[in-house]
Amino acid sequence: MILLMLLIPYTSILTAAVTLQTIQTDTNTEFQTIEGFGAADAFDEQLLANHPCKEKIYDLIFKDMGMSILRFRNHFYSENGDAVVSAQIDTVNAARKRMADGLPKILLSAWSPPAELKSNKNTTWGTLAKEGGKFVYEKYGEWWARSLQWYASKGIFPEYVSIQNEPDWECELKSCYDGCHMDPTESSKYPSYSNALEAASAAMKRAKLNYKLIGPETITGHYLENYTKTMNLSLVWGLAHHDYFCTADSCIDMFKQLESDIQKPLMMTEYYTKSWMETALIVHSSLTVENVVAYVYWGIPWPMGKRDIGTPGHPCEIYLFCLGSQNYTVNRMVYALMQYARFVRPGWKRVQALASSGDSTVKASAFKDPLGSNFTVVLINSASEEASVTLDGISIEGFVYQTSANQTCEHVGPHKPGCTLILPGQSITTVNGFAHSAPSLCVSTKNC
């Protein structure tokens, strides 16, 4: 049974079996400005764009979730385009019909330049080619400038550009995906990411292209500073990494280090887990410890049954949707991400939210809009037991939404200042509404 949020006076809750926890908020203590939340439609793009149920999926992604960042791979290999680019255009058009303010923002990342610019003459792994004993940095930069001009001619104008996905990953397997290895500094074997970045930036300037360059999108944040130490950071708007090899607890020290060392906006641009609760906890730590301005999950579509994912008896995991020929299944990850993406919009600021007790089982983050009139508080109860929470320092009149084993970002009731929130075990709860001057409007134990 879906648990409705109880509106209970402070005096009556003290006799309950569940311990009351207080989240202390300070809306005047501000942190990072949010760029957005999103996911990647990279590889299997045609699967979604050609699916008979795509309109329903587009509704869920863009209208319901409010995905504000969409990550594409740069697939400009021919002036004539290809089916992948056609699918990207279809997805962008679908998003524009469902969202306002030019959203979602596009992040365009390259997995590989064209085969003729590669050492192995193949988009699958390898590195940059050499001509006359020198890596073809200038040709790589010109390819990027032409790519952006060409995408613009198709109506796709990226907000962010990342010149190379996971340059630190070196794949020697036959099943390698597209890639182009680059080291922090040049060697006889590998080119320098920083030199490639400078070439791409110079080509963009010559073409009078103005996009936010980000990078280096290392496979893990542990390797990020290996690259930033050799980069001309004046060329990039922000620094991006992925979170592979992380769990909700194992990367906290790394998050702290990056927040301390990096003076540019930080973005987490690719990661997945098999657990929606684990993902929620990592999103929380990324926002509140590392202070990332954006969190971009990995893939949107996956062919149902491939590698047994999404078939009967096997959950749709890692990817947001598993698509069959005429049907699809939805990963609960969609709703976990929705608890943030739908209610924390680009331009909002994170504000302070702390549990009053150090042993609190609830993790909290809070956000306010640019005018300071609308607020969102996200509460994660990772314990198996129900939790009871009040918000102190912030007066919100609005609504409550929950995701749990039995709920999918469901509206479970209103919220008024001074009321107690009941959080099911293993759940994410979002309180969203406008600021109210009254310290407490909670006068009844009835569900409202």
N, C-alpha and C positions, 0 to 999 in steps of 0.2 A: 504494500500500500504506500502511495506517495505521502510523505510527511509534509504537512503544511507548516509554514513558519508560524510559531506561536507568539502572540503579542502578550507578554506576561510582565506585570510590574516587578520591579527589583525585589520588593519585599516577599513576594510569593515564591520566587524562583529559589530562594536560599534554602528551602526545605526540600527541594528536588534531589533525586539521587545523583543526577549528573552535575558535576562541579561547574559553576559559572566561571567563565573566562572572560577577561576584559581586553579589548584591543584599543590601545591608546593611539589616537591619531593627532597629528598636528598639520593642518592644511597650509600653514605658513612656512613650513620647512620643505623646500622643494628640491627635487633631484633632476633627473634627465627628462627631456622632452621626447615624447614617443613619436617615432616615425610610422610604426605600424606592426601588424602581425600578418603572417601569410604562409604560403607553401609554394612548392615548385611544381610546375607542369613541364617537366623535362624528361624526355624519353616517353614513348607511348602517347605522345600528344594526339595522334590521330585517333587513338582508341576512344578518347573522350569526345573529341569534336565530331566524330562520325557515329556516336552511339545513339540508338533510338530514344533513350531516356535522358539525353543530355540536358534538355530544358529543366527537368526536375533537379538534376545535379547542379546545374548552374544556379538555380534558385537557392539551393542549400548553401553553396559556396559563397555567393556574392550577396544575395538578398538577406538570407537568414544569418549566416556567419558574419557577413560584412568584411570579408577578407580584404585587407588594405594594401598588401604587397603580393605581387604575383611574380615568381621567378621563372624566367625562360632561359634556355640555352641559345647562344648565338649560332644560328644555323645558316648563315649566309655563305653559301659555297658556289652559288651561281646567280647571275643576274635574272635568270628565269624563275628563281625560287624553287620550291619543292613542296611536297605534301605536308612536311613538318611545319613550314612557315604558314601555309594555308590554314593549318589547324590552329596555330598560334593566333592568327588574325581572327578566326572564328571565336576563339575563347575571349579575346580582348573585346570584340564587338558585343558578345553576350554580357560581359561584365559592365560595359558602358551603358547598356540598356537598363541595368539593374541598380547601378550605383551613381551617386552624384559626385560633384567636385573633382572629376577627373580620376577617380579611384577605380580600380586599384593602381597603385604605383607599380611600374614595371622595373624589375631588376634583371638586367641582361648579363649573363655570365657565359664565358667561353669554356667549353670542355676541350676543344681542340681547334686550331686554325685549319685551313684547307690542307689536304694531303701534300700538295706541292710545296708547302712551307715546313714540312715535317722531315725529320731525319730518316724515318722509316717509310716515307711516302704513303703513310696511312694515318687516318685520324685516330685509330686505336693506339693509345699510349705513345711511346717515343718522346722526342723533344724537338726543338727547333732545328731546322736544317742549317747547314753551313754553305757559304759560297766564298771561294777564295780564302778558305780557312777561318772565316768569320761568321758568326751567327747572324741570321737574316732579321735583325731587330727592326730595321727600317721597313722592310716589306711586311712584317708582322703589324707594325703600327699603322701602315697604310691600309692593310686589310681591315683593321678595326674601324678606321675612319669611313671607309667605303661601306662597311656593315651598317654603321649608324645612319648614314645617309640613305641607304637602301631601305632599312626598316622604317625610317621616317616617311619615305615615299609610300609605304604600305599602311601608314597611319599609326605606327607603333613608335612612341617616343619614350625611351626609358628614363626613369628618374635616376637610377643608379646603374653604373657600368663597372663590371668586374672583369679584368682582362684575362684572368685564368683561374679556373676552378681547381682547387687542391694542387697547387704546383709542387707541394712537398711529397706527394704520394708517388711512389715508384713501383709500378706494377710489372711483374715478370711472368704473369700467368697468361695462358692462352685465352682465358675468359675476361681479359682486361676490358674495361670500358674506355670510351674516348678520353684522352688526356694529353697533357704536354708538360713533362717534368721540367721544372726550373728551380735552381738552387738560389739561396740568398746572394751568393757571389759567383761570378763566372769561373768555370774551370775548362779544361780541354774537352771534357765530356758533356757538360751541361751549361746552358746559358744562365744569365742572371735575371731573376724576376725584376729587380730594380731597373736594370737596363731596358727590359721589355716594357715596363711601365712608363719610363721616360720616352721611349719611342712612340708608344700609343698616345701619350699625352701631347707630344709635339705634333703628331699627325692630326689629332683632333683640333688643336689650336690653328694649324694651317688651314684646316677645313672650316674654321669658325664654328666648331661644335662645342656646345656648353652643356656637359652632363656631369653629374656627381660621380667621380671615380671613387671606388672603394676597393679594398683588397687587404691581404692577399688570399683570403678564403682558404686558409690552411685547414687540413683535415681535422686538426684539433687545436684548441687554444694554447696548448703547451708549446707549440712550435711557432706561434704568432710572432713573438719578439725576436726570434732568429731572423725573420724577414724584415721586421720594422727597423732593426738596427742598421740595415744597409739601404733602406728606402729613402727617397726624397719625400718626406711626409707632407711637404707643401703641395704636392701634386694630387693628394687624395683628400676627399671630403671626410671619409670615415674609414675605420679599419674593421675588417670582417674575418670571422673564423667559423669553423664548424665545431661540433661538440662530440665527435666520435671518441670512443674510449672513455666517456664520462658516465657517471651515474649521478643520482640526485645528491649524494654525499661526497663522492670521491674528488670532485673538481672545485670544491668551495675555496680551497687555498689558491688555486689557479685563477678563479674569478676575482678574488681579492687582489691578487698580484696585478692582473690586467687593469682593474679599476684604478689601482694606485699608479701604475706606470704609464698608461696610455692617456694622452691628453686630447685625443680625437674621439668623436662619437664611435661607439662600439656596436657592432651588429653581429648577431648569431644567424647565419644564413643557410645552414643545413644540418639536420639531425633527425633521427627517429629512434623510438624505442618500441617495444611490443606492449607496453603498458601505458594506458592513458593517465593513470595516477602518477607514474614515474615521470612522464612528460610534463605534467602539471607542476610537479615539484622542481624540475629542472628549469622550466619557464620562470617559476617564482625566484629561484636562486639567481638566474641570469638577470632578472629585472632588479632585484633588491640587493644583490651582492656585487655583481659585475656592472650594474647600471647600463645594460644594453638598451639601445633606443629602438631596436627591432628584433623580432624573433620570427624566423622563417623555417617552417617545418619542411621535411622532405616531401616525397611524392604525393601527388593527387591521384592519378589513375594507375591501376594495375590490372593485367589480364586475369580474370578469375580462373583459378586452377593452375596457373603457372607456378611451378615449385610448390604445388599443393596449397598455396595461399588462397583462401576464400572459398575452397571447395567444401561440400558438406562434411562436417566434423573438423574442419580447419577454419579458424577465424580469419576474417579480413584484418590483417595486421600490417604494421609498418606503413602501408599506404592508406590514404583516406577513403578511397573507394575501390572496390574490386568489381570489375565490369565483365559480365557475361555477354553472350551474343544478344540477348533480349532482356536481361535483368541486371541488377547490381545490388551490392550490399554496402552498408555504411559502417565504417570503423567508428567506434565510440570516441576515438581520438578527435573526430570532427567536433563533437560537442564539448570536449575538454578545452580545445582551442577556442571554441565559440565563447566560452565563459570570459575570455579576455578580449578577443578580436571584436566582438559585437558591441562591447560596452566601453572599451578604451580606444579612443579614436586618435588618428594622427593629430599632433598638436597639443594633446593633453600632457600634463606634467605628473610625474609620480611625486607623491607627498609622503610624509612619514606615517608609518603604521607599525606599531610594535605591540607584542603581547606583554601584558603587565607582569606576567610570571615567566621566568626563564625556562620552566619546564612545561610550557604550554604545548598542547598537542596540535594547535591550530597555527598555520602560517598565514600571514595577512600582507596584502599590498593595497595601496590606495592611490587614487588618481583624481585629478580635477581638470575640467575643461579650461580653455584659455581665459574665459571670463570669470572663472572661479564660482560659477553658479550651479554647475552640475558635477556630481561626484560618482565614482565607482569604487567599491571595495570588494576585493576578491579574497575569499577565505578557503583554505584547503585543510580539510580534516583527513589526515592520512591514517589515523588510528581506526581500528575496527569498531570502536565504541562511539556512540553518539556524543556530540559535544554541544555545549550551550554557551553562547557568546553574546556580549553586548559591545557596542561601539561607543567609545568615549572620546570627546573632542571634535566630533563631527555629527551634525544633525541632518540626516537624510530622510526626505519623504519620497518614497518611490516604490520599487518592486524588487522581488527576490527571485532569482533563477538558480536552479540546481542541476548538477550532473552527478549521478551515482550509478551503481550497478543496475538500478531500475529507472533512472531518470536521464533525459537527454536535453539538457539546458532548458528545463521546464519552468514555466512561470508558476511558482508555488504560493504566491500571496503578496500582499503589500508590505511595506516597511514604513514605520513611523519613528521619529526620534525617541530614544529611550527604551525601545523594545528589545526583546531578547530573540536571538536567532537560534533555531535548532538545526544543527548540522548533522546529517546522517553520517554514520561511519563510512570511511572511504568515499568522500564526496568533495565536490567543488561548489561553492556558493558565491554568487555575485549579487551584491546590493547596488542598485543603480537608481539615481534619482536626483532631485534638486535640493539645494541647501534650504533648510528651514530655520527660522530664528528661534523657535520654541525649543527648549532643552529636552522636553519630553511631552509627547502626545499620547503615551501609552497608558490607557486607563481601564483596560478590560482584559480578562484572560481569554476572551473568545477569539477564534480565528476570524480575521477580517477578510 
